Amino acid sequence: MTNNDVLKKLRVALKLRDDDIVKILALVDFRISKSELGAFFRREDHPKYMECGDQILRNFLNGLVIHLRGPMPEKQKSTPKGEKRTQKKSDT
């Protein structure tokens, strides 16, 4: 199964349009036009067929995670092991 097949199957399973896929890729700062995207969904024997590379599929999957789950929350800074957190007491 090629990257093109994976992309096609995800597109159908999630009922995504070309606009949706372009927006999903934009979530991870990856710009692609609809015509470039359409080349991935063509038949292999079509003259304008393009093979979907690993980078495009990887960025699509990362963008899909953000699209479905939302952006990852920022992590809190942790204290080094062995040290206890001290809370500041306010003067009242």
HTML snippet that shows the backbone in 3Dmol.js (N, CA, C, O; Angstrom):
<script src="https://3Dmol.org/build/3Dmol-min.js"></script>
<div id="view" style="width:600px;height:400px;position:relative"></div>
<script>
const pdb = `
ATOM      1  N   MET A   1       0.848  -1.173   0.000  1.00  0.00           N
ATOM      2  CA  MET A   1       0.000   0.000   0.000  1.00  0.00           C
ATOM      3  C   MET A   1       0.898   1.242   0.000  1.00  0.00           C
ATOM      4  O   MET A   1       1.804   1.361   0.825  1.00  0.00           O
ATOM      5  N   THR A   2       0.643   2.143  -0.912  1.00  0.00           N
ATOM      6  CA  THR A   2       1.473   3.338  -1.043  1.00  0.00           C
ATOM      7  C   THR A   2       0.935   4.463  -0.170  1.00  0.00           C
ATOM      8  O   THR A   2      -0.169   4.375   0.368  1.00  0.00           O
ATOM      9  N   ASN A   3       1.728   5.520  -0.036  1.00  0.00           N
ATOM     10  CA  ASN A   3       1.292   6.701   0.711  1.00  0.00           C
ATOM     11  C   ASN A   3       0.046   7.306   0.064  1.00  0.00           C
ATOM     12  O   ASN A   3      -0.831   7.823   0.757  1.00  0.00           O
ATOM     13  N   ASN A   4      -0.028   7.240  -1.265  1.00  0.00           N
ATOM     14  CA  ASN A   4      -1.202   7.758  -1.968  1.00  0.00           C
ATOM     15  C   ASN A   4      -2.455   6.987  -1.547  1.00  0.00           C
ATOM     16  O   ASN A   4      -3.513   7.580  -1.333  1.00  0.00           O
ATOM     17  N   ASP A   5      -2.330   5.666  -1.431  1.00  0.00           N
ATOM     18  CA  ASP A   5      -3.467   4.841  -1.013  1.00  0.00           C
ATOM     19  C   ASP A   5      -3.914   5.200   0.402  1.00  0.00           C
ATOM     20  O   ASP A   5      -5.110   5.302   0.673  1.00  0.00           O
ATOM     21  N   VAL A   6      -2.960   5.389   1.289  1.00  0.00           N
ATOM     22  CA  VAL A   6      -3.274   5.751   2.680  1.00  0.00           C
ATOM     23  C   VAL A   6      -4.010   7.089   2.709  1.00  0.00           C
ATOM     24  O   VAL A   6      -5.023   7.234   3.394  1.00  0.00           O
ATOM     25  N   LEU A   7      -3.498   8.055   1.969  1.00  0.00           N
ATOM     26  CA  LEU A   7      -4.108   9.381   1.921  1.00  0.00           C
ATOM     27  C   LEU A   7      -5.531   9.305   1.354  1.00  0.00           C
ATOM     28  O   LEU A   7      -6.445   9.943   1.876  1.00  0.00           O
ATOM     29  N   LYS A   8      -5.712   8.528   0.290  1.00  0.00           N
ATOM     30  CA  LYS A   8      -7.040   8.363  -0.315  1.00  0.00           C
ATOM     31  C   LYS A   8      -8.018   7.726   0.662  1.00  0.00           C
ATOM     32  O   LYS A   8      -9.156   8.176   0.794  1.00  0.00           O
ATOM     33  N   LYS A   9      -7.571   6.680   1.342  1.00  0.00           N
ATOM     34  CA  LYS A   9      -8.454   5.958   2.258  1.00  0.00           C
ATOM     35  C   LYS A   9      -8.843   6.824   3.456  1.00  0.00           C
ATOM     36  O   LYS A   9      -9.987   6.777   3.907  1.00  0.00           O
ATOM     37  N   LEU A  10      -7.903   7.613   3.973  1.00  0.00           N
ATOM     38  CA  LEU A  10      -8.220   8.522   5.077  1.00  0.00           C
ATOM     39  C   LEU A  10      -9.187   9.610   4.621  1.00  0.00           C
ATOM     40  O   LEU A  10     -10.091  10.005   5.357  1.00  0.00           O
ATOM     41  N   ARG A  11      -8.982  10.081   3.407  1.00  0.00           N
ATOM     42  CA  ARG A  11      -9.858  11.117   2.853  1.00  0.00           C
ATOM     43  C   ARG A  11     -11.302  10.618   2.774  1.00  0.00           C
ATOM     44  O   ARG A  11     -12.234  11.336   3.136  1.00  0.00           O
ATOM     45  N   VAL A  12     -11.478   9.397   2.304  1.00  0.00           N
ATOM     46  CA  VAL A  12     -12.818   8.829   2.177  1.00  0.00           C
ATOM     47  C   VAL A  12     -13.404   8.506   3.557  1.00  0.00           C
ATOM     48  O   VAL A  12     -14.559   8.831   3.833  1.00  0.00           O
ATOM     49  N   ALA A  13     -12.615   7.872   4.411  1.00  0.00           N
ATOM     50  CA  ALA A  13     -13.100   7.456   5.730  1.00  0.00           C
ATOM     51  C   ALA A  13     -13.528   8.645   6.585  1.00  0.00           C
ATOM     52  O   ALA A  13     -14.506   8.557   7.327  1.00  0.00           O
ATOM     53  N   LEU A  14     -12.799   9.755   6.484  1.00  0.00           N
ATOM     54  CA  LEU A  14     -13.103  10.934   7.297  1.00  0.00           C
ATOM     55  C   LEU A  14     -13.964  11.959   6.563  1.00  0.00           C
ATOM     56  O   LEU A  14     -14.259  13.030   7.093  1.00  0.00           O
ATOM     57  N   LYS A  15     -14.366  11.615   5.333  1.00  0.00           N
ATOM     58  CA  LYS A  15     -15.211  12.489   4.505  1.00  0.00           C
ATOM     59  C   LYS A  15     -14.600  13.883   4.363  1.00  0.00           C
ATOM     60  O   LYS A  15     -15.264  14.893   4.596  1.00  0.00           O
ATOM     61  N   LEU A  16     -13.325  13.917   3.976  1.00  0.00           N
ATOM     62  CA  LEU A  16     -12.604  15.182   3.830  1.00  0.00           C
ATOM     63  C   LEU A  16     -12.635  15.641   2.376  1.00  0.00           C
ATOM     64  O   LEU A  16     -12.545  14.828   1.456  1.00  0.00           O
ATOM     65  N   ARG A  17     -12.760  16.932   2.182  1.00  0.00           N
ATOM     66  CA  ARG A  17     -12.669  17.529   0.849  1.00  0.00           C
ATOM     67  C   ARG A  17     -11.256  18.093   0.689  1.00  0.00           C
ATOM     68  O   ARG A  17     -10.486  18.151   1.648  1.00  0.00           O
ATOM     69  N   ASP A  18     -10.933  18.504  -0.527  1.00  0.00           N
ATOM     70  CA  ASP A  18      -9.603  19.067  -0.770  1.00  0.00           C
ATOM     71  C   ASP A  18      -9.341  20.281   0.120  1.00  0.00           C
ATOM     72  O   ASP A  18      -8.238  20.445   0.641  1.00  0.00           O
ATOM     73  N   ASP A  19     -10.351  21.128   0.296  1.00  0.00           N
ATOM     74  CA  ASP A  19     -10.202  22.308   1.155  1.00  0.00           C
ATOM     75  C   ASP A  19      -9.842  21.908   2.580  1.00  0.00           C
ATOM     76  O   ASP A  19      -8.996  22.538   3.215  1.00  0.00           O
ATOM     77  N   ASP A  20     -10.491  20.853   3.079  1.00  0.00           N
ATOM     78  CA  ASP A  20     -10.222  20.386   4.443  1.00  0.00           C
ATOM     79  C   ASP A  20      -8.787  19.906   4.585  1.00  0.00           C
ATOM     80  O   ASP A  20      -8.124  20.191   5.582  1.00  0.00           O
ATOM     81  N   ILE A  21      -8.312  19.181   3.588  1.00  0.00           N
ATOM     82  CA  ILE A  21      -6.946  18.647   3.652  1.00  0.00           C
ATOM     83  C   ILE A  21      -5.931  19.783   3.585  1.00  0.00           C
ATOM     84  O   ILE A  21      -4.918  19.748   4.284  1.00  0.00           O
ATOM     85  N   VAL A  22      -6.191  20.787   2.754  1.00  0.00           N
ATOM     86  CA  VAL A  22      -5.298  21.953   2.677  1.00  0.00           C
ATOM     87  C   VAL A  22      -5.252  22.665   4.033  1.00  0.00           C
ATOM     88  O   VAL A  22      -4.181  23.078   4.480  1.00  0.00           O
ATOM     89  N   LYS A  23      -6.405  22.808   4.684  1.00  0.00           N
ATOM     90  CA  LYS A  23      -6.454  23.457   5.999  1.00  0.00           C
ATOM     91  C   LYS A  23      -5.743  22.626   7.065  1.00  0.00           C
ATOM     92  O   LYS A  23      -5.063  23.170   7.934  1.00  0.00           O
ATOM     93  N   ILE A  24      -5.905  21.312   6.992  1.00  0.00           N
ATOM     94  CA  ILE A  24      -5.239  20.421   7.952  1.00  0.00           C
ATOM     95  C   ILE A  24      -3.727  20.531   7.806  1.00  0.00           C
ATOM     96  O   ILE A  24      -3.008  20.586   8.804  1.00  0.00           O
ATOM     97  N   LEU A  25      -3.243  20.563   6.573  1.00  0.00           N
ATOM     98  CA  LEU A  25      -1.806  20.708   6.344  1.00  0.00           C
ATOM     99  C   LEU A  25      -1.313  22.082   6.796  1.00  0.00           C
ATOM    100  O   LEU A  25      -0.171  22.220   7.236  1.00  0.00           O
ATOM    101  N   ALA A  26      -2.165  23.091   6.689  1.00  0.00           N
ATOM    102  CA  ALA A  26      -1.787  24.439   7.134  1.00  0.00           C
ATOM    103  C   ALA A  26      -1.622  24.502   8.652  1.00  0.00           C
ATOM    104  O   ALA A  26      -0.890  25.352   9.159  1.00  0.00           O
ATOM    105  N   LEU A  27      -2.296  23.611   9.381  1.00  0.00           N
ATOM    106  CA  LEU A  27      -2.166  23.578  10.846  1.00  0.00           C
ATOM    107  C   LEU A  27      -0.738  23.271  11.291  1.00  0.00           C
ATOM    108  O   LEU A  27      -0.317  23.670  12.377  1.00  0.00           O
ATOM    109  N   VAL A  28      -0.001  22.563  10.444  1.00  0.00           N
ATOM    110  CA  VAL A  28       1.399  22.237  10.760  1.00  0.00           C
ATOM    111  C   VAL A  28       2.349  23.032   9.866  1.00  0.00           C
ATOM    112  O   VAL A  28       3.481  22.618   9.615  1.00  0.00           O
ATOM    113  N   ASP A  29       1.864  24.185   9.390  1.00  0.00           N
ATOM    114  CA  ASP A  29       2.659  25.105   8.565  1.00  0.00           C
ATOM    115  C   ASP A  29       3.204  24.450   7.302  1.00  0.00           C
ATOM    116  O   ASP A  29       4.343  24.701   6.907  1.00  0.00           O
ATOM    117  N   PHE A  30       2.396  23.618   6.679  1.00  0.00           N
ATOM    118  CA  PHE A  30       2.775  22.987   5.421  1.00  0.00           C
ATOM    119  C   PHE A  30       1.806  23.480   4.365  1.00  0.00           C
ATOM    120  O   PHE A  30       0.613  23.181   4.425  1.00  0.00           O
ATOM    121  N   ARG A  31       2.306  24.228   3.403  1.00  0.00           N
ATOM    122  CA  ARG A  31       1.465  24.825   2.363  1.00  0.00           C
ATOM    123  C   ARG A  31       1.452  23.934   1.120  1.00  0.00           C
ATOM    124  O   ARG A  31       2.490  23.461   0.658  1.00  0.00           O
ATOM    125  N   ILE A  32       0.251  23.724   0.597  1.00  0.00           N
ATOM    126  CA  ILE A  32       0.095  22.935  -0.626  1.00  0.00           C
ATOM    127  C   ILE A  32      -1.146  23.467  -1.341  1.00  0.00           C
ATOM    128  O   ILE A  32      -2.113  23.874  -0.696  1.00  0.00           O
ATOM    129  N   SER A  33      -1.119  23.464  -2.655  1.00  0.00           N
ATOM    130  CA  SER A  33      -2.277  23.944  -3.418  1.00  0.00           C
ATOM    131  C   SER A  33      -3.223  22.774  -3.700  1.00  0.00           C
ATOM    132  O   SER A  33      -2.853  21.606  -3.581  1.00  0.00           O
ATOM    133  N   LYS A  34      -4.447  23.125  -4.074  1.00  0.00           N
ATOM    134  CA  LYS A  34      -5.435  22.086  -4.388  1.00  0.00           C
ATOM    135  C   LYS A  34      -5.013  21.279  -5.606  1.00  0.00           C
ATOM    136  O   LYS A  34      -5.251  20.073  -5.664  1.00  0.00           O
ATOM    137  N   SER A  35      -4.385  21.940  -6.585  1.00  0.00           N
ATOM    138  CA  SER A  35      -3.970  21.210  -7.790  1.00  0.00           C
ATOM    139  C   SER A  35      -2.851  20.218  -7.474  1.00  0.00           C
ATOM    140  O   SER A  35      -2.821  19.121  -8.033  1.00  0.00           O
ATOM    141  N   GLU A  36      -1.927  20.596  -6.577  1.00  0.00           N
ATOM    142  CA  GLU A  36      -0.878  19.650  -6.168  1.00  0.00           C
ATOM    143  C   GLU A  36      -1.504  18.480  -5.425  1.00  0.00           C
ATOM    144  O   GLU A  36      -1.116  17.327  -5.617  1.00  0.00           O
ATOM    145  N   LEU A  37      -2.474  18.787  -4.578  1.00  0.00           N
ATOM    146  CA  LEU A  37      -3.155  17.754  -3.809  1.00  0.00           C
ATOM    147  C   LEU A  37      -3.919  16.803  -4.730  1.00  0.00           C
ATOM    148  O   LEU A  37      -3.919  15.591  -4.516  1.00  0.00           O
ATOM    149  N   GLY A  38      -4.569  17.356  -5.754  1.00  0.00           N
ATOM    150  CA  GLY A  38      -5.324  16.542  -6.696  1.00  0.00           C
ATOM    151  C   GLY A  38      -4.462  15.534  -7.436  1.00  0.00           C
ATOM    152  O   GLY A  38      -4.943  14.472  -7.831  1.00  0.00           O
ATOM    153  N   ALA A  39      -3.195  15.861  -7.625  1.00  0.00           N
ATOM    154  CA  ALA A  39      -2.284  14.948  -8.322  1.00  0.00           C
ATOM    155  C   ALA A  39      -2.063  13.659  -7.528  1.00  0.00           C
ATOM    156  O   ALA A  39      -1.768  12.617  -8.112  1.00  0.00           O
ATOM    157  N   PHE A  40      -2.201  13.724  -6.208  1.00  0.00           N
ATOM    158  CA  PHE A  40      -2.030  12.525  -5.373  1.00  0.00           C
ATOM    159  C   PHE A  40      -3.206  11.567  -5.504  1.00  0.00           C
ATOM    160  O   PHE A  40      -3.056  10.365  -5.287  1.00  0.00           O
ATOM    161  N   PHE A  41      -4.385  12.099  -5.861  1.00  0.00           N
ATOM    162  CA  PHE A  41      -5.586  11.281  -5.919  1.00  0.00           C
ATOM    163  C   PHE A  41      -5.876  10.742  -7.314  1.00  0.00           C
ATOM    164  O   PHE A  41      -6.890  10.071  -7.511  1.00  0.00           O
ATOM    165  N   ARG A  42      -5.021  11.017  -8.275  1.00  0.00           N
ATOM    166  CA  ARG A  42      -5.204  10.527  -9.641  1.00  0.00           C
ATOM    167  C   ARG A  42      -4.766   9.065  -9.748  1.00  0.00           C
ATOM    168  O   ARG A  42      -4.109   8.535  -8.852  1.00  0.00           O
ATOM    169  N   ARG A  43      -5.135   8.430 -10.847  1.00  0.00           N
ATOM    170  CA  ARG A  43      -4.692   7.058 -11.100  1.00  0.00           C
ATOM    171  C   ARG A  43      -3.203   7.067 -11.424  1.00  0.00           C
ATOM    172  O   ARG A  43      -2.672   8.059 -11.924  1.00  0.00           O
ATOM    173  N   GLU A  44      -2.545   5.971 -11.140  1.00  0.00           N
ATOM    174  CA  GLU A  44      -1.093   5.885 -11.353  1.00  0.00           C
ATOM    175  C   GLU A  44      -0.706   6.049 -12.819  1.00  0.00           C
ATOM    176  O   GLU A  44       0.399   6.505 -13.114  1.00  0.00           O
ATOM    177  N   ASP A  45      -1.583   5.690 -13.731  1.00  0.00           N
ATOM    178  CA  ASP A  45      -1.238   5.796 -15.146  1.00  0.00           C
ATOM    179  C   ASP A  45      -1.574   7.163 -15.740  1.00  0.00           C
ATOM    180  O   ASP A  45      -1.318   7.401 -16.921  1.00  0.00           O
ATOM    181  N   HIS A  46      -2.136   8.052 -14.947  1.00  0.00           N
ATOM    182  CA  HIS A  46      -2.460   9.407 -15.427  1.00  0.00           C
ATOM    183  C   HIS A  46      -1.167  10.211 -15.585  1.00  0.00           C
ATOM    184  O   HIS A  46      -0.265  10.077 -14.757  1.00  0.00           O
ATOM    185  N   PRO A  47      -1.054  11.044 -16.626  1.00  0.00           N
ATOM    186  CA  PRO A  47       0.191  11.801 -16.850  1.00  0.00           C
ATOM    187  C   PRO A  47       0.511  12.818 -15.739  1.00  0.00           C
ATOM    188  O   PRO A  47       1.677  13.151 -15.531  1.00  0.00           O
ATOM    189  N   LYS A  48      -0.497  13.303 -15.037  1.00  0.00           N
ATOM    190  CA  LYS A  48      -0.260  14.300 -13.980  1.00  0.00           C
ATOM    191  C   LYS A  48      -0.204  13.676 -12.584  1.00  0.00           C
ATOM    192  O   LYS A  48      -0.195  14.395 -11.585  1.00  0.00           O
ATOM    193  N   TYR A  49      -0.166  12.350 -12.510  1.00  0.00           N
ATOM    194  CA  TYR A  49      -0.076  11.650 -11.222  1.00  0.00           C
ATOM    195  C   TYR A  49       1.233  11.998 -10.522  1.00  0.00           C
ATOM    196  O   TYR A  49       2.285  12.059 -11.158  1.00  0.00           O
ATOM    197  N   MET A  50       1.165  12.226  -9.217  1.00  0.00           N
ATOM    198  CA  MET A  50       2.366  12.476  -8.418  1.00  0.00           C
ATOM    199  C   MET A  50       2.365  11.525  -7.235  1.00  0.00           C
ATOM    200  O   MET A  50       1.320  11.267  -6.638  1.00  0.00           O
ATOM    201  N   GLU A  51       3.522  11.011  -6.903  1.00  0.00           N
ATOM    202  CA  GLU A  51       3.626  10.128  -5.758  1.00  0.00           C
ATOM    203  C   GLU A  51       3.654  10.958  -4.478  1.00  0.00           C
ATOM    204  O   GLU A  51       4.362  11.962  -4.394  1.00  0.00           O
ATOM    205  N   CYS A  52       2.888  10.536  -3.497  1.00  0.00           N
ATOM    206  CA  CYS A  52       2.832  11.231  -2.212  1.00  0.00           C
ATOM    207  C   CYS A  52       4.055  10.808  -1.395  1.00  0.00           C
ATOM    208  O   CYS A  52       4.238   9.627  -1.102  1.00  0.00           O
ATOM    209  N   GLY A  53       4.874  11.773  -1.037  1.00  0.00           N
ATOM    210  CA  GLY A  53       6.079  11.469  -0.282  1.00  0.00           C
ATOM    211  C   GLY A  53       5.804  11.274   1.202  1.00  0.00           C
ATOM    212  O   GLY A  53       4.721  11.582   1.700  1.00  0.00           O
ATOM    213  N   ASP A  54       6.798  10.762   1.884  1.00  0.00           N
ATOM    214  CA  ASP A  54       6.677  10.526   3.323  1.00  0.00           C
ATOM    215  C   ASP A  54       6.437  11.830   4.083  1.00  0.00           C
ATOM    216  O   ASP A  54       5.661  11.858   5.038  1.00  0.00           O
ATOM    217  N   GLN A  55       7.100  12.909   3.662  1.00  0.00           N
ATOM    218  CA  GLN A  55       6.978  14.190   4.356  1.00  0.00           C
ATOM    219  C   GLN A  55       5.544  14.716   4.297  1.00  0.00           C
ATOM    220  O   GLN A  55       5.033  15.233   5.291  1.00  0.00           O
ATOM    221  N   ILE A  56       4.902  14.590   3.158  1.00  0.00           N
ATOM    222  CA  ILE A  56       3.530  15.082   3.015  1.00  0.00           C
ATOM    223  C   ILE A  56       2.574  14.247   3.868  1.00  0.00           C
ATOM    224  O   ILE A  56       1.716  14.800   4.557  1.00  0.00           O
ATOM    225  N   LEU A  57       2.714  12.937   3.827  1.00  0.00           N
ATOM    226  CA  LEU A  57       1.845  12.075   4.628  1.00  0.00           C
ATOM    227  C   LEU A  57       2.084  12.314   6.115  1.00  0.00           C
ATOM    228  O   LEU A  57       1.132  12.369   6.893  1.00  0.00           O
ATOM    229  N   ARG A  58       3.345  12.455   6.515  1.00  0.00           N
ATOM    230  CA  ARG A  58       3.668  12.708   7.924  1.00  0.00           C
ATOM    231  C   ARG A  58       3.041  14.020   8.389  1.00  0.00           C
ATOM    232  O   ARG A  58       2.439  14.072   9.462  1.00  0.00           O
ATOM    233  N   ASN A  59       3.177  15.075   7.594  1.00  0.00           N
ATOM    234  CA  ASN A  59       2.589  16.361   7.960  1.00  0.00           C
ATOM    235  C   ASN A  59       1.065  16.290   7.986  1.00  0.00           C
ATOM    236  O   ASN A  59       0.432  16.914   8.837  1.00  0.00           O
ATOM    237  N   PHE A  60       0.477  15.542   7.069  1.00  0.00           N
ATOM    238  CA  PHE A  60      -0.974  15.387   7.077  1.00  0.00           C
ATOM    239  C   PHE A  60      -1.425  14.691   8.354  1.00  0.00           C
ATOM    240  O   PHE A  60      -2.390  15.122   8.985  1.00  0.00           O
ATOM    241  N   LEU A  61      -0.744  13.630   8.736  1.00  0.00           N
ATOM    242  CA  LEU A  61      -1.128  12.893   9.949  1.00  0.00           C
ATOM    243  C   LEU A  61      -0.954  13.760  11.198  1.00  0.00           C
ATOM    244  O   LEU A  61      -1.800  13.735  12.092  1.00  0.00           O
ATOM    245  N   ASN A  62       0.132  14.519  11.261  1.00  0.00           N
ATOM    246  CA  ASN A  62       0.334  15.421  12.410  1.00  0.00           C
ATOM    247  C   ASN A  62      -0.750  16.505  12.447  1.00  0.00           C
ATOM    248  O   ASN A  62      -1.263  16.838  13.516  1.00  0.00           O
ATOM    249  N   GLY A  63      -1.091  17.046  11.291  1.00  0.00           N
ATOM    250  CA  GLY A  63      -2.151  18.039  11.214  1.00  0.00           C
ATOM    251  C   GLY A  63      -3.506  17.453  11.557  1.00  0.00           C
ATOM    252  O   GLY A  63      -4.343  18.123  12.161  1.00  0.00           O
ATOM    253  N   LEU A  64      -3.725  16.201  11.174  1.00  0.00           N
ATOM    254  CA  LEU A  64      -4.987  15.525  11.469  1.00  0.00           C
ATOM    255  C   LEU A  64      -5.164  15.355  12.975  1.00  0.00           C
ATOM    256  O   LEU A  64      -6.270  15.504  13.495  1.00  0.00           O
ATOM    257  N   VAL A  65      -4.092  15.048  13.663  1.00  0.00           N
ATOM    258  CA  VAL A  65      -4.147  14.929  15.122  1.00  0.00           C
ATOM    259  C   VAL A  65      -4.579  16.261  15.735  1.00  0.00           C
ATOM    260  O   VAL A  65      -5.439  16.296  16.614  1.00  0.00           O
ATOM    261  N   ILE A  66      -3.983  17.347  15.270  1.00  0.00           N
ATOM    262  CA  ILE A  66      -4.348  18.672  15.780  1.00  0.00           C
ATOM    263  C   ILE A  66      -5.794  18.996  15.412  1.00  0.00           C
ATOM    264  O   ILE A  66      -6.533  19.551  16.225  1.00  0.00           O
ATOM    265  N   HIS A  67      -6.192  18.655  14.207  1.00  0.00           N
ATOM    266  CA  HIS A  67      -7.559  18.924  13.730  1.00  0.00           C
ATOM    267  C   HIS A  67      -8.593  18.185  14.585  1.00  0.00           C
ATOM    268  O   HIS A  67      -9.622  18.756  14.946  1.00  0.00           O
ATOM    269  N   LEU A  68      -8.326  16.931  14.904  1.00  0.00           N
ATOM    270  CA  LEU A  68      -9.287  16.118  15.639  1.00  0.00           C
ATOM    271  C   LEU A  68      -9.230  16.327  17.157  1.00  0.00           C
ATOM    272  O   LEU A  68     -10.271  16.339  17.814  1.00  0.00           O
ATOM    273  N   ARG A  69      -8.035  16.489  17.716  1.00  0.00           N
ATOM    274  CA  ARG A  69      -7.872  16.617  19.167  1.00  0.00           C
ATOM    275  C   ARG A  69      -7.791  18.053  19.656  1.00  0.00           C
ATOM    276  O   ARG A  69      -8.141  18.355  20.797  1.00  0.00           O
ATOM    277  N   GLY A  70      -7.330  18.922  18.791  1.00  0.00           N
ATOM    278  CA  GLY A  70      -7.051  20.288  19.203  1.00  0.00           C
ATOM    279  C   GLY A  70      -5.560  20.421  19.492  1.00  0.00           C
ATOM    280  O   GLY A  70      -4.855  19.416  19.575  1.00  0.00           O
ATOM    281  N   PRO A  71      -5.073  21.656  19.646  1.00  0.00           N
ATOM    282  CA  PRO A  71      -3.642  21.829  19.888  1.00  0.00           C
ATOM    283  C   PRO A  71      -3.228  21.263  21.235  1.00  0.00           C
ATOM    284  O   PRO A  71      -4.014  21.226  22.181  1.00  0.00           O
ATOM    285  N   MET A  72      -1.989  20.829  21.302  1.00  0.00           N
ATOM    286  CA  MET A  72      -1.453  20.240  22.518  1.00  0.00           C
ATOM    287  C   MET A  72      -1.270  21.318  23.583  1.00  0.00           C
ATOM    288  O   MET A  72      -0.678  22.359  23.298  1.00  0.00           O
ATOM    289  N   PRO A  73      -1.765  21.094  24.810  1.00  0.00           N
ATOM    290  CA  PRO A  73      -1.583  22.103  25.853  1.00  0.00           C
ATOM    291  C   PRO A  73      -0.115  22.215  26.255  1.00  0.00           C
ATOM    292  O   PRO A  73       0.646  21.251  26.182  1.00  0.00           O
ATOM    293  N   GLU A  74       0.254  23.411  26.679  1.00  0.00           N
ATOM    294  CA  GLU A  74       1.640  23.610  27.099  1.00  0.00           C
ATOM    295  C   GLU A  74       1.901  22.848  28.387  1.00  0.00           C
ATOM    296  O   GLU A  74       1.047  22.792  29.272  1.00  0.00           O
ATOM    297  N   LYS A  75       3.092  22.261  28.484  1.00  0.00           N
ATOM    298  CA  LYS A  75       3.459  21.502  29.676  1.00  0.00           C
ATOM    299  C   LYS A  75       3.936  22.465  30.751  1.00  0.00           C
ATOM    300  O   LYS A  75       4.557  23.488  30.463  1.00  0.00           O
ATOM    301  N   GLN A  76       3.633  22.114  32.000  1.00  0.00           N
ATOM    302  CA  GLN A  76       4.122  22.906  33.116  1.00  0.00           C
ATOM    303  C   GLN A  76       5.568  22.513  33.375  1.00  0.00           C
ATOM    304  O   GLN A  76       5.966  21.367  33.168  1.00  0.00           O
ATOM    305  N   LYS A  77       6.338  23.484  33.832  1.00  0.00           N
ATOM    306  CA  LYS A  77       7.731  23.184  34.149  1.00  0.00           C
ATOM    307  C   LYS A  77       7.756  22.317  35.399  1.00  0.00           C
ATOM    308  O   LYS A  77       7.079  22.612  36.384  1.00  0.00           O
ATOM    309  N   SER A  78       8.531  21.262  35.354  1.00  0.00           N
ATOM    310  CA  SER A  78       8.612  20.363  36.500  1.00  0.00           C
ATOM    311  C   SER A  78       9.850  20.698  37.323  1.00  0.00           C
ATOM    312  O   SER A  78      10.819  21.272  36.827  1.00  0.00           O
ATOM    313  N   THR A  79       9.785  20.325  38.580  1.00  0.00           N
ATOM    314  CA  THR A  79      10.922  20.561  39.463  1.00  0.00           C
ATOM    315  C   THR A  79      11.865  19.372  39.371  1.00  0.00           C
ATOM    316  O   THR A  79      11.421  18.247  39.143  1.00  0.00           O
ATOM    317  N   PRO A  80      13.154  19.605  39.542  1.00  0.00           N
ATOM    318  CA  PRO A  80      14.102  18.488  39.501  1.00  0.00           C
ATOM    319  C   PRO A  80      13.794  17.463  40.586  1.00  0.00           C
ATOM    320  O   PRO A  80      13.235  17.808  41.627  1.00  0.00           O
ATOM    321  N   LYS A  81      14.154  16.216  40.348  1.00  0.00           N
ATOM    322  CA  LYS A  81      13.888  15.151  41.317  1.00  0.00           C
ATOM    323  C   LYS A  81      14.597  15.450  42.637  1.00  0.00           C
ATOM    324  O   LYS A  81      15.712  15.969  42.664  1.00  0.00           O
ATOM    325  N   GLY A  82      13.929  15.113  43.705  1.00  0.00           N
ATOM    326  CA  GLY A  82      14.523  15.298  45.021  1.00  0.00           C
ATOM    327  C   GLY A  82      14.201  16.653  45.637  1.00  0.00           C
ATOM    328  O   GLY A  82      14.343  16.822  46.848  1.00  0.00           O
ATOM    329  N   GLU A  83      13.783  17.595  44.857  1.00  0.00           N
ATOM    330  CA  GLU A  83      13.438  18.907  45.389  1.00  0.00           C
ATOM    331  C   GLU A  83      11.936  18.999  45.574  1.00  0.00           C
ATOM    332  O   GLU A  83      11.153  18.483  44.776  1.00  0.00           O
ATOM    333  N   LYS A  84      11.555  19.675  46.655  1.00  0.00           N
ATOM    334  CA  LYS A  84      10.129  19.847  46.908  1.00  0.00           C
ATOM    335  C   LYS A  84       9.715  21.223  46.421  1.00  0.00           C
ATOM    336  O   LYS A  84      10.499  22.173  46.421  1.00  0.00           O
ATOM    337  N   ARG A  85       8.497  21.297  46.018  1.00  0.00           N
ATOM    338  CA  ARG A  85       7.972  22.595  45.615  1.00  0.00           C
ATOM    339  C   ARG A  85       7.664  23.404  46.857  1.00  0.00           C
ATOM    340  O   ARG A  85       7.126  22.892  47.838  1.00  0.00           O
ATOM    341  N   THR A  86       8.006  24.645  46.798  1.00  0.00           N
ATOM    342  CA  THR A  86       7.665  25.525  47.912  1.00  0.00           C
ATOM    343  C   THR A  86       6.672  26.548  47.413  1.00  0.00           C
ATOM    344  O   THR A  86       6.826  27.128  46.338  1.00  0.00           O
ATOM    345  N   GLN A  87       5.673  26.749  48.204  1.00  0.00           N
ATOM    346  CA  GLN A  87       4.665  27.724  47.815  1.00  0.00           C
ATOM    347  C   GLN A  87       4.958  29.024  48.530  1.00  0.00           C
ATOM    348  O   GLN A  87       5.296  29.049  49.713  1.00  0.00           O
ATOM    349  N   LYS A  88       4.822  30.080  47.798  1.00  0.00           N
ATOM    350  CA  LYS A  88       5.047  31.396  48.387  1.00  0.00           C
ATOM    351  C   LYS A  88       3.817  31.783  49.172  1.00  0.00           C
ATOM    352  O   LYS A  88       2.685  31.650  48.708  1.00  0.00           O
ATOM    353  N   LYS A  89       4.071  32.268  50.383  1.00  0.00           N
ATOM    354  CA  LYS A  89       2.958  32.713  51.214  1.00  0.00           C
ATOM    355  C   LYS A  89       2.830  34.209  51.038  1.00  0.00           C
ATOM    356  O   LYS A  89       3.820  34.940  51.064  1.00  0.00           O
ATOM    357  N   SER A  90       1.614  34.651  50.862  1.00  0.00           N
ATOM    358  CA  SER A  90       1.408  36.080  50.688  1.00  0.00           C
ATOM    359  C   SER A  90       1.164  36.723  52.061  1.00  0.00           C
ATOM    360  O   SER A  90       0.554  36.122  52.945  1.00  0.00           O
ATOM    361  N   ASP A  91       1.642  37.929  52.211  1.00  0.00           N
ATOM    362  CA  ASP A  91       1.440  38.661  53.452  1.00  0.00           C
ATOM    363  C   ASP A  91       0.043  39.242  53.449  1.00  0.00           C
ATOM    364  O   ASP A  91      -0.313  40.028  52.572  1.00  0.00           O
ATOM    365  N   THR A  92      -0.751  38.848  54.440  1.00  0.00           N
ATOM    366  CA  THR A  92      -2.109  39.386  54.525  1.00  0.00           C
ATOM    367  C   THR A  92      -2.348  40.070  55.818  1.00  0.00           C
ATOM    368  O   THR A  92      -3.443  40.581  56.053  1.00  0.00           O
TER     369      THR A  92
END
`;
const viewer = $3Dmol.createViewer("view");
viewer.addModel(pdb, "pdb");
viewer.setStyle({}, {cartoon: {color: "spectrum"}});
viewer.zoomTo();
viewer.render();
</script>
